[in-house]
Amino acid sequence: MISWFQDLRYAVRQLRKSPGFTIAAVFTLAMAIGANAVVFSVMNGLILRPLNVPEAKSLYGIERAGAIDLGQSYPDYRDVRDRNRSFDGVAGYSINQAALDTGEKPSLAWGMEATGNYFDVLRIQPYLGRFFHASDEYGPNSAPYMVLGYAYWHNHFHDDRGVLGRTVQLNKHPFTVIGVAPPGFRGTLVFFSSEFFVPMVNQEQVEGWNGLNDRANPSVLAIMGHLKPGVTPAQATADLNSIGTYLGETYPKDERQPSFLLVRPSLLGNRFDRPFQAFFAGLMLLAGMILLAACANLGSLFAARAADRSREVALRLALGSSRSRILRGLFTEAVLVSLMGGAVGLWASAGLLRWLSTWQPFGTFPMHAPVTPDATVYDLALILSLVSGLLFGAVPVRQVLRTNPYEVVKSGSTGTMGRRMSARDFLLAVQIAVCAVLVMSSMVAVRGLSRALHSNFGFEPQRTMLVTADLHMAGYTGDRVPLMQKRLLDAVAAIPGVESVGLTDGLLLSDTNGSDVFTDGTTDLRPANAATNAYVYHISPEYLHAEGTTLLSGRPFTWHDDQNSPRVAVVNREFVRKIFGSVSDALGGYYKMPDGTRIQVVGLAEDGKYGTLTEDPHAAVFLPILQWPSNSNWLVVRPTSDPQQLGEVIRRTLRQLDPGLPVQIEKRYDEMATVLFPSQMASLALGVMGGMGAMLAITGIFGMAAYSVSKRLRELGIRVALGAQRKEILQAALGRAFRLLAFGSAAGLLVGLLASRMLALVVYQATPRDPLVLAGVVLAMAMLGLLATWIPARRALLVNPMTLLREE
């Protein structure tokens, strides 16, 4: 024990004698371990860690396989809940925004509509008051009760326990506050923090429509339940599929005989779970490569340090010290550096993660990222620190074991620079290769983001504004809705600086309301006979022009396309391909909806992106909103003047129509933040990792070049004295460094090309085979090499033979 303590004291003294080396080593390792801690902590919080509910391991989400819509209908939920034999209760929920008036200024709030058994199935207890239960429900709009989220209660009611029993207005409907959720529970969607919870049977009061008996509308976003003890996921899936068979046989006009999957309950199933897993697996691999590059860097530094201390090692061996004791001291020094680097990296990553946990990138949407580090993250940081220390501490082992004390004392050093590739050279080549992969990844991300921002969306978001004016929140129902919608359009269109304005009940690249469609000759309108499933949007005239969607042929809608005129539609090219086969057959042709309604195609619009950026071409239908009334509406405004000034004019104009109308105005691109968020975050994360890789490459090449020049100063001085040219001096001093740079960069490019599939999982439209990416990587690595060798090159060129001979 005493000898170990002595080794520790000796290692501390050695590190204090070389503060520059110590700081560089600790910073290098802190950067690498911090990056791994951040990536793993985010992955742990969003994917690995279960929901913060009791017995979370037995909680599974239930998802329809291959469904275009995320959710399921409320009647289907009831059948799954009542007919399954595998779950100890099945609950469901959906997410919506509503106007909440707590007695002060009304504001928009995000909440969950939950089935009556939601809290009972999750087995959680209220912080204050009580939860609502299935026994509180007696039909539509029968349970006007509200449970507040803890954060909302804390921020808006200031922990007032007297809130229980208070009546608040939700979309101008009275709801009684009966409880407050516990602090650790924010809902069952991991990245969403619900501000309130209300029973789903009150859907009409919250959303303005009643889908509780509509089997065709997926009004329940997600359903979940606890498996009964002894039931395996495979048995539960078979049980659910038998229910799917029953649904298909009993309701052939509404069901496709669905099959079910058991999924992770916190990420809306495979729609988000699989992309998240692929993304973070790629990031973890790149973060691991940063750690590998850092270990190679430190291994090279420790080998050079051991070479510089060869005379000290030889003297200790000559005085009777064992080689194992010397190696133990070197490992103690390496582990001490690694632990300090791990501590600094974990401290920095904890600060970044705390900021991420409170980050709100989507405006009023209450995002919650449970990414604060826990014991698992701390354990990972400790393990990485110890393993890293042992790895780079082992590099000089062979060097110490082969040390000959007599030869070292006689010659003065073992730090000669031979022509053969040494372990330090190999480590530097590996480090450069890893850094080239990281630089390539960052450039691929930037190119992918550039393509995402400039890809063909099927509309033009660059110059458009989005005005949200929810009529249901303002109390409009029935026949008053279309009249107010027309007043809104006319009022905004009359504002100077507005080129065009249109209204829609669903946003492109955001809302995914789908419907089966059938060819005109189909008589059996069961879902199994559908020609395709199409996205459906109900729009006003001028909407396509305001959105920037090109009408390829046919005519747009007019205000004469109302309830008294024949049903018409504008469809996209993918719809034409699947239903009609050609444009000439489509225009004037008919297709059928699930209820048998025949609709005539009067226009053809370009294809676009409707659900996600990465989706394959999908059929889409635009229908006149006067023929298909909807309470949901967004105004898309195409301005000719400054959008910011125009936004204030629009707000004042709408306030004059109805002072109680909740109005939100934003740029179309801002609304697309959730869609572009993955590409932007991938670009940011890979850009940071590419920057780390560049820093490691610079320090590694600089260290190797500086060490090479310092060890060959005498040789370089003799060459200068004998008349060598500057080119020859640089080639002798830095030739090996540039050869290793070229070899490592080429290897990194090859690995990056082979890993193109992995990079494509991380970044949308990413391909390392892009000529611009390849040229950028070559140029970047060359610039990094020039930057890293600048100071050693100047030192080599400024060698003075007379000074060196005088020192000798």
C-alpha positions, 0 to 999 in steps of 0.5 A: 500500500505504501509503494502504491502511495509512493507511486501516486506521489511520484506521478503527481510530481512528474505531472506538476513538472510538465504543466503543459503536457498535463493540461494538453493531456487532460483537455484531450481526454476531457473532450473525448469522454465529455462527448461520449457522456453527452451522447450516451446520456441523451440516448439513455434518457430518450431510449434506454431509460424506461418511463418514470412510472411503477413497473415500467418494464412490463409497460408496452405500447400497442401499435398497428403494423404498417399504418400510415396514421400514428393513432387508432380510433377510439372504438378500436381502442375499446375493442383492444381494451375489452377483448384482450387477455394479455394486459392488465388494463389498456389505456390511451391518450392524445395530445392537443393544444387548447385555450386555457383561462385560469381567471387571468389572461387566457393562454394556449396550453398543451395537454393530454386527453386521456382515457378514464383508466389512464392513471389507474393503468399507469399505477401512479398516485396524485401529488394533490387531490385525485385523478379522474377514473373510468367511473367518472365517465357517462358518455360524451362531455360527461367528465369535465375534470382536469388534472394539472401537471406539476410544473404548470401548477407550480409556475401558474398557480404558485403551489396554491393548494386551494386550486382544487375545486376551482373552475377554469375555462378550456376553450370556453367550456368549464372544467373543474380542477380535481388534482395535480400530477406528481413532480416526476410525471410529465406524461407518457411521451418522453419528450413532451411535458403535458401541462394538463390532463382531461378525460378523452370523453370530452373530446368535443369540448377540447378539439371541436369534434366528436370521434368517439364512435368514428372507427375511421378516425385515429383520434387516440394517438397511442395506447399502452398497457401492462402485460399480465404476469407470466405473459410473454410479448409474443403471446400478447402479440398473437392475442392482439392479432386475433383481435385484429382478425375479429375487427377485420371480419366484423367491420370490413368497411372500416378495417383492413384486418390489422396486425399489431406490434408491441413497441416502446411506449415512450416514443410513439412506437417505431415511427420515432423509436427506430430512427432515434436508435439508428441516429444515436447508434451512429453518434455513439460510434463516432463518439467512440472514434473520438475517444479512440483518436484521443487515446492514440494521441495520448499514447503517442505523447506518452511514448515520446515522453517515455523516450525523453525520460529514457536516461531517468529510466536507465539510471533507475534501472542501474540503481536497482529499480525493477522494470515492473515498478517503473511500469507501475509508475507510468500506468499510475501517471496515465490513469491519474491523467485519465481520471482527471480528464474524465472528471473535467469532461463529466463536469462539462457534459453535466452542465451541457446536459442540464441546459439541454433538459430545459431547452425549448426549441419549439416555441410554445410546445412544452418539450422535455428532454430527460437527459440529466446524467444518472448513475449509469452515465457516471459509471460509463465515464469512470469505466471509459476513464480507466480503460483509456488510461490503461490503453494509452499508458500501455503504449510505452511498455515495450519501450521500457522493457527493451531499455538497455541502461548501459547504452542509454547512459553512454549515448544519452537517449533512446529517442532516435528517429529511425526510418522504420514505422514506430508505434508512435507513427502507427498511432498517429496514422490511426488518429489521422484516419479517425479524424478524417472520418469525423471531418467527413461526417461533419461535411456530410451532415452539412451537405445533407442539411443543405439538401434538406433545406433546398429539396422540393417540398411541394411548396415554397416555405421561404416567403410564406407566413403561417397564421393560426386562429383556432375558431373552436378555442374562440367558441365557434361551432356549427354554421358559424365556422365557415362564415368566420373562415371566409371573413378571416380570409377576406380581411387578410387578403384586403391588407396591403402587402398580401399577395395571396392567402389560403386556408387549410385544415392540415399543414403539408409536412406536418399533419398526416390525416389519411384516408383510403381511396378506391377506383371508380369501378370498385363496388366493395369498399372494404379497406382491403380493396383500397387502391391506395391510402392518401393524405387528405387536406381540406383547403380554400381557393387560393391556398395552392398559390399561397403555399407555392404548390404548382398546379400542373394542369386543370383548374384550382378551386373556386368559392362556387365549389360548395355543398350545392355543387358536385364533389371535386378534388385536386390530386398529386401525380403519385395519386394519379399514378396509383388510381388512373395511370395517366394524367389524361385519364385522371382529369375529369375522372372519378374516384371513391371515398370509403363512404362511397362518395364519388369525387371528380378530379379537376386539377393536378398538383405537383408531388411533395413532402407530406409526412416526413422528409424521408418518405417515399412519394405518397398520394395526396388529395386536396378537397374544397373546405366548403364541401368538407367543413373543418373546425381546424384552420391555418391561414397561409399568407404569401406577402409582398412586403416585410413579414414582420411588419405585416404580421403586426397588421394581420394580428390587429386586423384579426383582433378587430374581427374578434378580440377573443380569437387566439392568434399566433403568427410565425414564419412557415420555416419556423413551423417546420422546425420539428421536421427539420430538427433532426437534420439540424441537430445531426449537422450540429452534433457531427459538426462539433465532432468534426471540430473535435477530430480536427483539433485532435489531428492538429495536436497529433500532427503538431506533436509528432512534427515538433518531436521529430524536429527537436530530435533531429536539430543536430542533423538539420544543422549539419545539413544546413552547414553542408548547403542543403536547400530549404525544400530538402530541410523541410523534407527531412524534418517533416517528410514523415509527418506528411506521409503519415498525414496522406496515409491516414487521410486516405485510410479515413476516406476509405472507411468513410466511403465504406460507412456511407450506409451508417452515415445515411442513417444519421443524416437525411440525404447524406452520401460521402460519395458526393464529390464536394464532400470528398474534395472538402475532406481532402482540402480540410486535411491538407489545411490541418496538416499545414496548420499543425506543421507551421511552427515546427517547419519554421523552427526547422528552417531557422536552424543555426549550425553555429549555435548548435555546434557551440551548444554541443 
